[in-house]
Amino acid sequence: MRLADFIDANLDLLMSDWTNFARQLDLRRTAVSEQALQTSARSLLRQLAADLRAEVDNLGGPDACTSNATGGTARQARVHARNRLRAGFTLTEMVSEYCALRANVVSRWGREVDVMEGDACQDLVRFNEALDQALKESIARYSAGLERARDLFVGILAHDLRTPLGAIAMSAQLLLHSKELPEKCLKAAARIEHSGARMQRMIDDLLDFARTRLGSTLPLTVARTDLEDVCNRAVDEIRTVNPNQEFVLDCAGDLTGRWDANRLAQLLVNLLSNAVQHGYPDRPVSLRVRCVEQGVVAEVHNDGPPIPAHMRHQIFDPLMRGPRYGAEKRRTGLGLGLYIARQIAAAHRGTLSVTSSESGTTFKLWLPTDPAPG
């Protein structure tokens, strides 16, 4: 009996084997019944049998296992992964399910075949190739779905945190303007306000991260902007948070253009915060801005240990956090600052790069004077 015919004729028996495997899992935490889970596995086996019977050309070639899966099996594998993700299966459990399906089919069919040769060997090879391709499609679909769900969760959480945080900030402001509170309480209110501002920056970064991960570009409100004013605002903001750190601001030339002032201030604050965190505390952090042909260049420099060579290519990756030097250095961010900074630069049709050596680290921002619309 050919393998495809065997699968169709013994679906109920193979599903019984699957049920025995599924009972080893904690299906009480899944969102659907055992019967519904069986339906997806049954559809996948039926499609595998149909593709085997049709003898799809790409399943027998030398690149079959590495090519992109096509046809009904690929589509059904993606549907299967989506169903398993919604049902609460882990990735390990889904892969284990494929292994169990393979073992059950091959084991039962092997007992039906007297001699494993000729057509039987071809069927076995094609079945394993088809199942491997289906597994690859399922893993890709499951991972993409899980990543999207995670990004949506982060975005929703960050958005919903804005309301209670706004109430905290307004209450702290009200306390700071009170003339009846003792000095000790005013200092506590100032700490609440400062911590709330830090939390707001982290929430803003999370929202921007979720937005870009979900395929959207950062929204810009472009208007005539004086970059020198933006730099002064950014330095004042970062100096408030780091009163013991020395900052040097040097602006030269015509620094006006059409940009989003708030976004550029966010970009510069992120770069300055990174410089403070990774630079020597007794050395100044500098921000130098100059006019160049058809644009402006801003450079943020700190004296400190160089970024390790193996980390420089991924320094702008999301959730990437550089090494910490010295016990006095505290990590206060989520590892999104440089990622968001590069996204803001890209939204302005600009570039953000880094150089690092024993003489320090410099982040270089180039912006066109009038970026083209997105």
C-alpha positions as CSV (number, residue, x, y, z in Angstrom):
1,M,0.0,0.0,0.0
2,R,1.3,3.4,-0.9
3,L,1.9,5.8,2.0
4,A,-0.7,8.3,0.9
5,D,-3.4,5.7,0.7
6,F,-2.3,4.3,4.1
7,I,-2.7,7.8,5.8
8,D,-6.2,8.3,4.3
9,A,-7.3,4.8,5.3
10,N,-6.0,5.0,8.8
11,L,-6.7,8.6,9.8
12,D,-8.8,7.6,12.8
13,L,-6.1,5.3,14.1
14,L,-3.4,7.9,13.6
15,M,-5.5,10.5,15.4
16,S,-5.9,8.0,18.3
17,D,-2.1,7.9,18.5
18,W,-2.1,11.7,18.5
19,T,-4.6,11.8,21.3
20,N,-2.3,9.6,23.4
21,F,0.5,12.0,22.7
22,A,-1.6,15.1,23.5
23,R,-2.6,13.7,26.8
24,Q,1.0,14.0,27.9
25,L,0.6,17.7,27.5
26,D,-1.3,19.9,29.9
27,L,-4.3,20.6,27.6
28,R,-6.3,22.1,30.5
29,R,-4.5,25.4,29.8
30,T,-5.4,25.5,26.1
31,A,-8.2,27.6,24.8
32,V,-9.9,24.9,22.7
33,S,-11.1,21.4,23.1
34,E,-9.2,18.2,22.3
35,Q,-11.5,17.6,19.4
36,A,-10.7,21.0,17.9
37,L,-7.0,20.3,18.3
38,Q,-7.5,17.0,16.6
39,T,-9.2,18.7,13.6
40,S,-6.1,20.7,12.8
41,A,-3.8,17.7,13.0
42,R,-6.2,15.6,10.9
43,S,-6.3,18.4,8.2
44,L,-2.5,18.6,8.1
45,L,-2.2,14.8,7.6
46,R,-4.8,14.8,4.9
47,Q,-3.0,17.5,3.1
48,L,0.3,15.7,3.4
49,A,-1.3,12.6,1.9
50,A,-2.8,14.7,-1.0
51,D,0.5,16.2,-1.8
52,L,2.2,12.8,-1.7
53,R,-0.4,11.4,-4.0
54,A,0.0,14.3,-6.4
55,E,3.8,13.8,-6.4
56,V,4.6,17.5,-6.2
57,D,7.8,18.1,-8.2
58,N,9.7,20.2,-5.7
59,L,9.5,17.5,-3.0
60,G,11.9,15.2,-4.7
61,G,14.6,17.6,-5.8
62,P,18.0,18.1,-4.2
63,D,16.9,21.5,-2.8
64,A,13.5,20.3,-1.5
65,C,14.3,20.7,2.1
66,T,15.8,24.1,1.8
67,S,13.4,25.6,-0.7
68,N,10.4,27.6,0.4
69,A,7.4,25.3,0.9
70,T,4.6,25.7,-1.6
71,G,1.2,24.2,-2.2
72,G,-1.5,23.0,0.1
73,T,0.9,21.5,2.7
74,A,2.6,24.9,3.2
75,R,-0.8,26.7,3.6
76,Q,-2.1,24.0,6.0
77,A,1.1,24.1,8.0
78,R,0.7,27.9,8.5
79,V,-3.0,27.4,9.6
80,H,-1.9,24.6,11.9
81,A,0.7,26.9,13.6
82,R,-1.8,29.7,13.9
83,N,-4.3,27.3,15.6
84,R,-1.6,26.0,18.0
85,L,-0.5,29.5,18.9
86,R,-4.1,30.5,19.7
87,A,-4.6,27.3,21.6
88,G,-1.7,28.0,23.9
89,F,0.8,25.5,22.7
90,T,4.4,26.4,23.2
91,L,6.8,26.2,20.3
92,T,8.5,23.1,21.8
93,E,5.1,21.4,22.1
94,M,4.2,22.1,18.5
95,V,7.6,20.7,17.3
96,S,7.1,17.7,19.5
97,E,3.7,17.2,17.9
98,Y,5.3,17.0,14.4
99,C,7.9,14.5,15.8
100,A,5.1,12.3,17.2
101,L,3.1,12.5,13.9
102,R,6.2,11.4,12.0
103,A,6.9,8.5,14.4
104,N,3.4,7.3,14.5
105,V,2.9,7.3,10.7
106,V,6.3,5.7,9.8
107,S,5.9,3.1,12.6
108,R,2.4,2.0,11.6
109,W,3.1,2.1,7.9
110,G,6.3,0.2,8.3
111,R,4.4,-2.7,9.8
112,E,2.2,-2.8,6.7
113,V,5.0,-2.9,4.2
114,D,6.8,-6.2,3.7
115,V,9.9,-4.9,2.0
116,M,11.1,-1.2,2.2
117,E,12.2,-0.7,-1.3
118,G,11.2,0.9,-4.6
119,D,8.0,2.9,-4.3
120,A,8.0,2.5,-0.5
121,C,11.4,4.1,-0.2
122,Q,10.4,7.0,-2.4
123,D,7.2,7.5,-0.4
124,L,9.2,7.6,2.8
125,V,11.7,10.1,1.5
126,R,8.9,12.3,0.1
127,F,6.9,12.1,3.3
128,N,9.9,13.1,5.4
129,E,10.7,16.0,3.1
130,A,7.1,17.2,3.0
131,L,6.9,17.0,6.8
132,D,10.2,18.9,7.3
133,Q,8.9,21.7,5.0
134,A,5.6,21.8,6.9
135,L,7.5,22.0,10.2
136,K,9.6,24.8,8.8
137,E,6.5,26.7,7.7
138,S,4.8,26.2,11.0
139,I,7.8,27.4,13.0
140,A,8.1,30.5,10.9
141,R,4.4,31.3,11.2
142,Y,4.3,30.5,14.9
143,S,7.4,32.7,15.6
144,A,6.0,35.6,13.6
145,G,2.6,35.4,15.3
146,L,4.2,35.2,18.8
147,E,6.4,38.2,18.0
148,R,3.5,40.3,16.7
149,A,1.4,39.4,19.8
150,R,4.3,40.4,22.1
151,D,4.7,43.7,20.3
152,L,0.9,44.4,20.5
153,F,1.0,43.6,24.2
154,V,3.9,46.0,24.8
155,G,2.2,48.8,22.8
156,I,-1.1,48.4,24.6
157,L,0.6,48.2,28.0
158,A,2.7,51.3,27.4
159,H,-0.4,53.2,26.1
160,D,-2.5,52.3,29.1
161,L,0.2,53.3,31.5
162,R,0.1,56.9,30.3
163,T,-3.1,57.7,32.2
164,P,-2.1,56.7,35.7
165,L,1.4,58.1,35.1
166,G,-0.2,61.4,34.1
167,A,-2.1,61.5,37.4
168,I,1.1,60.9,39.3
169,A,2.9,63.7,37.5
170,M,0.1,66.2,38.0
171,S,-0.1,65.3,41.7
172,A,3.6,65.8,42.1
173,Q,3.4,69.2,40.4
174,L,0.6,70.2,42.7
175,L,2.6,69.2,45.8
176,L,5.6,71.1,44.6
177,H,3.6,74.3,44.3
178,S,2.2,74.0,47.8
179,K,3.5,76.5,50.4
180,E,2.3,74.5,53.4
181,L,4.4,71.3,53.0
182,P,7.7,71.0,54.9
183,E,11.0,70.8,53.1
184,K,11.2,67.1,53.5
185,C,7.9,66.5,51.8
186,L,8.8,68.9,48.9
187,K,12.0,66.9,48.3
188,A,9.9,63.7,48.2
189,A,7.5,65.3,45.7
190,A,10.5,66.4,43.6
191,R,11.8,62.8,43.5
192,I,8.3,61.6,42.5
193,E,8.3,64.1,39.6
194,H,11.8,63.1,38.5
195,S,11.0,59.4,38.6
196,G,7.7,60.0,36.7
197,A,9.5,61.9,34.0
198,R,11.9,58.9,33.6
199,M,9.0,56.5,33.4
200,Q,7.4,58.7,30.8
201,R,10.5,58.5,28.6
202,M,10.6,54.8,29.0
203,I,6.9,54.5,28.0
204,D,7.4,56.7,25.0
205,D,10.3,54.5,23.9
206,L,8.1,51.4,24.3
207,L,5.4,52.9,22.2
208,D,7.8,53.9,19.5
209,F,9.4,50.5,19.6
210,A,6.0,48.7,19.3
211,R,5.0,51.1,16.5
212,T,8.1,50.4,14.4
213,R,8.0,46.6,15.1
214,L,4.5,46.5,13.8
215,G,5.5,48.0,10.5
216,S,4.7,51.6,11.0
217,T,7.1,54.5,10.6
218,L,7.5,57.1,13.4
219,P,5.0,59.9,12.9
220,L,6.6,63.3,12.3
221,T,5.2,66.8,12.7
222,V,7.6,68.7,10.4
223,A,7.9,72.5,10.7
224,R,10.5,75.2,10.4
225,T,12.9,74.4,13.2
226,D,16.0,75.9,14.7
227,L,18.2,73.0,15.7
228,E,20.2,75.1,18.1
229,D,17.1,75.7,20.2
230,V,16.4,72.0,20.1
231,C,20.0,71.3,21.3
232,N,19.7,73.7,24.2
233,R,16.4,72.1,25.2
234,A,17.9,68.6,25.1
235,V,21.0,69.6,27.1
236,D,18.9,71.4,29.7
237,E,16.7,68.3,30.1
238,I,19.6,65.9,30.5
239,R,21.5,68.3,32.8
240,T,18.5,68.3,35.1
241,V,18.7,64.6,35.4
242,N,22.5,64.6,35.8
243,P,23.4,67.7,37.7
244,N,27.0,66.5,38.4
245,Q,27.8,65.8,34.8
246,E,29.6,68.5,32.7
247,F,28.1,69.2,29.2
248,V,29.6,71.1,26.4
249,L,27.4,72.5,23.6
250,D,28.9,74.0,20.5
251,C,26.7,75.1,17.6
252,A,28.0,76.8,14.4
253,G,26.4,78.0,11.2
254,D,22.8,78.1,10.0
255,L,21.0,75.3,11.8
256,T,17.5,75.9,10.5
257,G,15.5,73.3,8.6
258,R,12.2,71.5,8.3
259,W,12.2,68.9,11.1
260,D,10.1,67.6,13.9
261,A,11.6,69.5,16.9
262,N,10.2,67.2,19.6
263,R,11.5,64.0,17.8
264,L,14.9,65.5,17.4
265,A,15.0,66.5,21.1
266,Q,14.1,62.9,21.9
267,L,16.9,61.7,19.7
268,L,19.5,64.0,21.3
269,V,18.4,63.2,24.8
270,N,18.7,59.5,24.1
271,L,22.3,60.0,22.7
272,L,23.3,62.3,25.6
273,S,21.8,59.8,28.2
274,N,23.8,57.0,26.5
275,A,27.0,59.1,26.6
276,V,26.5,59.9,30.3
277,Q,25.9,56.2,31.2
278,H,28.9,54.9,29.3
279,G,31.4,57.7,29.7
280,Y,33.8,58.7,32.5
281,P,31.9,60.7,35.1
282,D,34.7,63.2,35.5
283,R,35.0,64.0,31.7
284,P,32.6,66.3,29.8
285,V,30.0,65.0,27.3
286,S,30.0,67.2,24.2
287,L,27.3,68.0,21.6
288,R,28.7,69.7,18.6
289,V,26.5,70.8,15.7
290,R,27.5,72.4,12.4
291,C,26.1,73.2,9.0
292,V,27.2,71.2,6.0
293,E,26.2,71.1,2.4
294,Q,22.4,70.3,2.1
295,G,22.1,69.4,5.8
296,V,23.5,69.5,9.3
297,V,25.7,67.2,11.4
298,A,25.4,66.7,15.1
299,E,28.0,64.7,17.1
300,V,27.7,63.5,20.6
301,H,31.0,62.5,22.2
302,N,32.0,60.9,25.5
303,D,35.4,59.9,26.9
304,G,35.2,56.3,28.1
305,P,36.0,52.7,27.3
306,P,35.5,51.8,23.6
307,I,32.5,49.8,22.5
308,P,33.8,46.2,22.0
309,A,34.3,45.4,18.4
310,H,31.9,42.5,18.4
311,M,29.1,44.7,19.7
312,R,29.4,47.7,17.3
313,H,27.4,46.1,14.5
314,Q,24.4,45.6,16.8
315,I,24.6,48.7,19.0
316,F,21.4,50.0,17.4
317,D,19.4,46.8,17.8
318,P,16.3,46.9,20.0
319,L,16.8,45.8,23.6
320,M,20.6,45.9,23.2
321,R,22.4,47.1,26.3
322,G,26.1,47.7,26.3
323,P,28.6,46.5,28.9
324,R,28.6,48.3,32.2
325,Y,31.9,49.8,33.4
326,G,32.4,50.5,37.1
327,A,30.1,49.8,40.1
328,E,28.9,53.4,40.1
329,K,27.2,53.0,36.7
330,R,23.5,52.1,36.9
331,R,21.5,51.0,33.9
332,T,18.4,53.1,33.9
333,G,16.9,52.3,30.4
334,L,15.3,49.5,28.5
335,G,18.0,49.2,25.8
336,L,15.7,51.0,23.3
337,G,17.3,54.5,23.3
338,L,19.8,54.0,20.4
339,Y,17.2,52.0,18.4
340,I,14.6,54.8,18.7
341,A,17.3,57.4,17.9
342,R,18.2,55.7,14.6
343,Q,14.5,55.3,13.8
344,I,14.0,59.1,14.3
345,A,17.0,59.8,12.1
346,A,15.6,57.4,9.4
347,A,12.2,59.0,9.5
348,H,13.9,62.4,8.7
349,R,15.8,60.7,5.8
350,G,19.0,61.1,7.8
351,T,21.7,58.7,9.1
352,L,23.0,57.8,12.6
353,S,26.4,56.1,12.9
354,V,29.0,55.5,15.6
355,T,32.8,55.4,15.9
356,S,34.5,54.2,19.0
357,S,38.2,53.9,20.1
358,E,40.4,54.4,23.1
359,S,39.9,58.2,22.6
360,G,36.2,57.9,23.2
361,T,32.9,57.2,21.5
362,T,31.1,59.5,19.0
363,F,27.6,59.2,17.6
364,K,27.3,61.2,14.4
365,L,23.9,62.3,13.1
366,W,23.4,63.7,9.6
367,L,20.1,65.3,8.7
368,P,19.0,66.8,5.3
369,T,17.8,70.4,5.7
370,D,14.5,69.6,4.1
371,P,13.8,65.8,4.2
372,A,11.6,64.5,1.4
373,P,8.1,63.4,2.5
374,G,7.7,59.8,3.5
